[in-house]
Amino acid sequence: MHKEKLGKALINRRFGQKNIKKENKTPFSVVDQANIDRLFEKLEISKKDISALNSRNIQEERTEDPLDLIYKRCVEVFPLNLSIPPRVNFTEKISITDFQDLEKRIFNKWKDEHKNVIFERNLEIWRQFWITCEKSDVIVQIIDCRNILFFFNKDIINMYPKKKHLIVLNKSDLIKNTEQIEIQIKMLIEEYSKEYHKENSRENSKENKENYKELSKEYNKELSKDEFNKDKYSTEENIKEYTTDNHTTDKYTTVNHTKKEDIKSPSNEIPNVQWLVFSCQNNKYLEDLKNIFIKYNETGNSTFGMIGYPNVGKSSFINTLLQIKKVGVSKTPGKTKRLQSLNFNLNNIKFTLLDCPGLIFPTHQKTSLILNSILNVDQMKDLIKFSNQIIQHFGIKRLCKFYNINEFKNDSRFDINTNFFNQMIKIKNIDFGKCIKKIVKDFIDNKLTLEIEEQDIDLTINYDWYGFGDKSKSKEIKKGKKVYKKIR
């Protein structure tokens, strides 16, 4: 190398990349928004200019946009009340910018329909969810078996009825009584079967396709009226990430997978759905899981998509299946940031796993998300608002027995929940917010369970001694080993 080239190389290495800023394209989860952000979403839906809002005398003259027609018809056709946003298909007559505008407006309209709950608001995360479901031959929905009715999402089965579905009831080692799993599954299947007969998903899908064809024809007519540059229209190579695959429509009969030690297979099953009890801490379920994967692999290289709420054990499930740590695991929800594709061999058979980031569906309130360890408790600053709901969920008697609180005064100046927290603050030497976090974390770590029996627990609340002048007239009432002071 010449001296001049070496000198230029050293200078470029030292100063050449100083002002270059790399864009962070890693998608981040957005589950809640401020009021100003929601205002911008409404403005994007109505396509209003925010700069013209303050001008009162200016009359807005809007020309008819060809996208407005297809947007209005899409809103009428697509089911916006579901917990999954509608997927807008791409047509060759629409440019990429117009398609992105249409997709964003429909997504904002779907978010506006679910404005009273907490859910995933980032469109990029939902794109990864769509790709996972469309590319997968088998959709594996991983749920926490401690609360099956909470984590199970029936809309995934309704939106992809021709796919094969595997419901993995993970973390079964945290439940002592397996009969609870069987009862929850029976209740879920009975509820689903009633709705399944009312709404035929295949007929709805055909109607959507026909309506969308009509929309594209009307949109093409509008395009012919106006002067558009043909170079705008994208080719198939430019829109690969927005296209969908054509999957086969063969019927699949489910295989009843049961174990004597686990739950029994319900009599009324959901079509194309199979249930499996699993635990990453117990290797006895691993062979049964591998057999199911082999049975599902009909084409020789099937794709399995892993979806579910955050912190349900998707990454641990994949590491247990592969018998090697391929993906990161953490107790904090939201460890997986982007879609991951993993290839592996099982008995000389090729498989592909798609690990989708955890999504929060718009089906539950914020308190339920906190108690089911979906939201990170350490990052929340408004836990005090949910203190009464958390106490009602567990009950004061159960909390007193777990934290060894033998007595506390019922001061009439405060409610009963505040009196309980005041006594807990004295015993644990922590503040009010940390008391709530401790209760939630103990429940997440399975230390505090709802299986504690309330028999032989007598926690009679003391009378308010502020309303009585004579404090000396007190009587000790002994209930077993606990002593309570009652003021007459």
N, C-alpha and C positions, 0 to 999 in steps of 0.2 A: 504494500500500500504506500502510495506517495505521501510525502509530508503534508501537502496541501489538502488532500482528501482526509487524512487523519485529523488535521486541525479542524476542518469543517464538521467532521463527524463528532468530534468532542464538543464543539460549540453547539451543534444541534441537539446533542444529548443533554447539554447543560441548560440551554436556554430555549430550545426549539419548542418543547411541549409545555412551556410554562403557562401559557394562556389558554390551553385547550382544556375545556371542561367536558367531562364525560357525563352523558345523560343517564340517570338512574331509571331504567325501564322496568325495574322490579315492581309489580303491582302490589299495592298495599290495601288492606281491608279498611272499608269505611262503613261502620255500622250505625253511626249517628251523625247528625248534621246540625249546624246552627240555623237560626231562623233566616239569616241573610242568604244562606246557601239554598234553602228551600224556596225562597223568593225567586232566586235566579232560575231554579228549575221550572217554576210556574211560568216565568217569562219565556223560557225556551219552548215550553209546550205551546203557548199562544203566539210565539214568534213576534213578541213586542220588543221594541228598542227601548232600553232603559234610559237612554239619553233624552228621549222625548217624553218621559213621564212628568217632568216638572213643567213643561211648556203647556199652558192651558189653551192658548189661542190657536195653536197649530193643529190643523185637521190632518189626520193621518190618511194618506192615499195609498192604499195597498193594491197592488196588482194581483190578479189571481195566479197563484203559483201552482204548477202541475202537481207538485208534491202534496199540496193540501188535500186534493181529491183522494189520492191513494192513502194518505194518513187517516182521513176520516173513515174511509171504508175499512182500513185495517183495525181501527179502534172498534168498529162494529163487529168485525169477524173474530178477532182474537179474544180469548178469555182472559181478561185482565184481573179477574178475582182470584186466580190461582196463586199458589205460593212460589211459582216459578215464572219468570218473565217470558213473554212470547218471543220466539225466534223468528226473525224476519229473513225470508229467503232472498237471494240475490237474483236479479234478472239482467240480461246483457244490455238492455235498453237504458239502464240507470247507471249514471256515473258513480265513481267511488265516493265522491264528496256528497252527492245527493243521497246515496244509500246510507252513509254514516249519519247524515242529518236525520233521515227517516228513522233509523234504528235508535238514535239517541232520543228523539221525540217520543217514540212509543215506549221506550224504557222509562223516561221521566213520567209519562202518563201512568205506567204501571206502578211506579213508586208513589205517585200521588194517591192511588187507590188504597195503599197500605201505609198511610202517613201516621197512624196512631201506634205503631209497633216498631220494635227494633229489628233490623235485618241488614243484609249486605246491600250496599248502595253503589258499589263500584262495578261498572259495566264490564271492565276487563276481567274481573273474577268470574262473572257469569258467562263470559265467552269461553273461559276454560272449562266451566261446567258443561256447556253445550257441546264443546268438542269432545269431552270425555264420554258423554252419553251417546253421541252420534258415532264415534269411532269404535265403541266397545260392542263386542258381541254379547257380553254378559255384564250387566250393571250390578255391582256389589254395593249394597247399601249397608254400611256399618253403623250400628246403633248401640247405645249403652243399655244393657238388659235390666238395669235398675229401674228404668222408667221407659218401657217400650212404647207406650202410648204417646209419650212426649216426643221421642226422637224419630219415630217412624213417619215418613212422608209418603202419603198415598198418591200425591200428584205426580211423582216421578214415574210410577207405574202407569198412571193414566195418560201421561204425555208420550210414553214410549211403550205402547202395549205389545208391539211385535218383538221387543227385546226379551231376553231371558233375564230374570231378576233373582239375585241371591241375597237374602237378608241375613246378615251375620249378627247374632246377639252376643256382643263382646262383653268382656269383664264379668263373666259368669262366676268367677271365683269370689266376687264381692257379695254374692247373695247366698245366704245359708239355706233358705227354703226354696227349692226349685219349683214348687207348686205355684209360686207367684208368677213365674215366667209363663207357665201353661195357662193360667187364668187370664193374663194380659193378652196373650196371643188369641185366645178364643174370643175375647171381647173385641179385639181389633178386627178379626176376620168377620165376625157377625156384623159389625158396623160397616165394614168395607163392602160386603156382599150386598147389603141393601142399596148402597149408592151405585154399585156396579151394574145392577139390573135397571136402574133408572136412567143412567147415562151410558150410552153405547159409544165408546171412544172411537171405534172404527168409522161409524157414520159421521161423527163430528170431524174426523180427519179428512174424509172425502169432501165434505162440504167446505172445509177450509181451503182445500186445494182448488176446487171449482171457483170459489169466490176470489181466490188469489189470481187465477187465470183471467177472470173478468177484470180484475183491477189492472193487471198488466196490459190488457187490450185497451182499456180506457186511458191508461197512462201513455201508451204509444200514440193514441189519437191526439192527445194533448201535445206530445212531442212534435208531431207532424205539423201542427199549427204554428209553433214557434220555431225560431231559427236557433238551433243548437249546433255546436261544433261536434262533429262525429269523432274527432280525436279524443274527446273527453271520455268516451265510453271505454271501459276497461275490458281487458281480455281475461281469459281464464287463468292465465299465469299470475295476474296481479291480484286475484281475489281468491286464492287457494284457501286462505284461512277463514273465508266466509262461506264456502260451499259445503254441502253435506253429501254424504254417501248414500247410495241406494242400497238398502239392506234387503235381504230375502224375507219373504212373508210366510215361510214355512211354520207350521204349528209345532209346538214343542210340549211334550207331556212331562210334567215334573216328576221327579223321583222322590219318594218319601224317605227322608233321611232321619232316622230316630235312634235314640240310645236308651237303654233301660235305665241308666242312671239319670238321664236328663228328661226333657219334656216328651210328651206323647204327641204324635202328629194329629192335628185337628181333622175333623171329619169334612168340614166345608173349607176347601183350600182356595186360595186366590189363583187364577190362571197364570201360568208362566212364572210362578214365584215359589221359591224353596227357602225353608228356614233352617238355620244352623246355629246351635249354641256353641260358643267358642270362648277360650280364655288363653291369653298369651303366657300366663304363668303356669299352665298345665299342658304338658306335651301329649296327653292322651287324646286331645282333639285334633292333633296335627295330621295323623294318618287319615282320619275321616275327611278333613279338609282337602288333602291331596287327592283323594279318590273322587271327590265332587268336581274338582278342577279337571281331572282327566275325563270324567264323563261329559262335562260341558264342552270339551275340546273336540268338536266334530270335524272342523276344517283342517286341523293339524297345527294351526298357528292362531289360536283364538286370542282375543283382546279382552281383558277384564278391567273395568273402570271402577276405581275406589272412590266413593262419594259419601258424604255425611256431614254432620255438624262438627265444629272444632272440638278437639279434646275428647273424642270418642275412641281413640286408639287405632286410627288408620295406619299411621307409620309403624306402630308396634306390630300390627297385624301383618304388614308386608315383611318386616324383618323376621318375624317368626316363620312365615311361609318360606322365605328364601334361605333361612338358617344362617343369615349373615346380615350385618348392619349395613344396609344400603341407603337408608334415609334417616335424617335426624329425628330424635325423639326428645320431647320436653313436656313438663307438666303445665307449662304456660300455653294457653290456647293460641292457635294461629302460628305454629312453628313452620308449617309448609306454606311457602309464599307463592309458588308457581307450579304449573303442571309438570309432572315428571313422568318420563317413559322408561320402563325397566324391562329388559329382556332376560329370560331365564329358561333353563331346561329342567323338566321334571319327568324322570323315567324316559329320557331320550325324546321327549315331546316338547316342542317350543311353545312358549307362552309370552304374552306381553301384558304388563301391568301399567295402568295409567293412574297415577296418584294425583287426585285433584285436591286443591286447597279446601279446607273446611269452610262451609257456607252456613250462614244464619238465615233461615227461611222466615218469612213474615207470618208466623203462626202463633207466637207466644209473647207474653208481656216481659218486661225487663226483669221483674222479680224472679220469674221462672228461669230465665236465662242465667241469673246469678246463682241460684240454688243448684242448677245442674252443671255448674263449672264451665259454661260456655263463654261467659265474659270473664275477663281477668279482674279479680277482686282488688288486687294491689293497685291497679291503675284507675279505679273508680273513686270519685270524690263525693258522690251524692248518696252514699249508702245509708245515711241517717234517714233519708226519705222513706226507705223501705224497711225500717226497723220493726214497725208494727206488723207488716206482712210476714216478715221472717219469724217473729214470735208466734203468730197465729199458725204458721206452717208446722212448727215443731211442738208448740204447747209449752206453757210455763212449767208444768209438772215434770215433763221429760227433761227440760233444760236444768231444772233444779237438781234432779237426781244425777245428771251427768256431771255437773260442775260442783257437786257437793255443797249446794246452798241450802242450809237447813231451815232458815227463816229469813223473812224480810218484812218490813213494815209497809202497810198500805196507806201511804200518806194521801189524804184527799186533795192536796194541792196539785198532785200529779196523777197521771193515769197509772194503771197497774203495770204496764210495760216499762214505763220510766222508773217506777219503784224497783222493778227487778234489775234493770241495768245499773241503778245506783248501788244496789247491794253487790252486784257482780264486779263493779268498778272497785269497791272496797276490798273484795277478796282477792282479785287478780292483780290489783295495782296497775291497771291500764285505763286509757281514756275510753270515751263512748264509742268512737269510730273503730278502735281496735277490738272492742268487745264484739261488735257485729262481724268484723272480719274473722275473728277467732271462731265464731259459731259457724260461719259459712265454710271456712277451711277445714274444720273438724268434720263437717258433713261431707265435703268433697273427698277427704282422705279416708272416708268410711269409718271414722272413729265414733261420730255421732250418727246413730241410725234411728230409723223410725220403728224399729222392731222392739224397742224397750217397752216392757209391759208396765202399765200404769196401775196395776194392782198393788195393794199394800203401800201406796204412796199417799200420805196425808199431808198436804201443804196448805192448811187453813190460813187464810190471809188475816193478819192482825187488824184489829180495829184502829181507827185514827185516834191517837191519843192527844192530838191537838184540840179536839172538840170537847175534852173533859178536863175539869179543873183538878181533880184528885188523881195524881199519877200513882199514888201508893197502893190503890186498890187494884191489885193485879193478882192473877191466878195462873199458876203453871199447869198446863195441860200436857200430859205425857202421852205421846202416840208412838209406841215402840221405842226406838232409840232416839227419836227426835223430840225436842222440847220447843214449844211455841208459847209465847207470852201473849195473853189475851187481856185487854183492858176493859173493865166493866164501865 
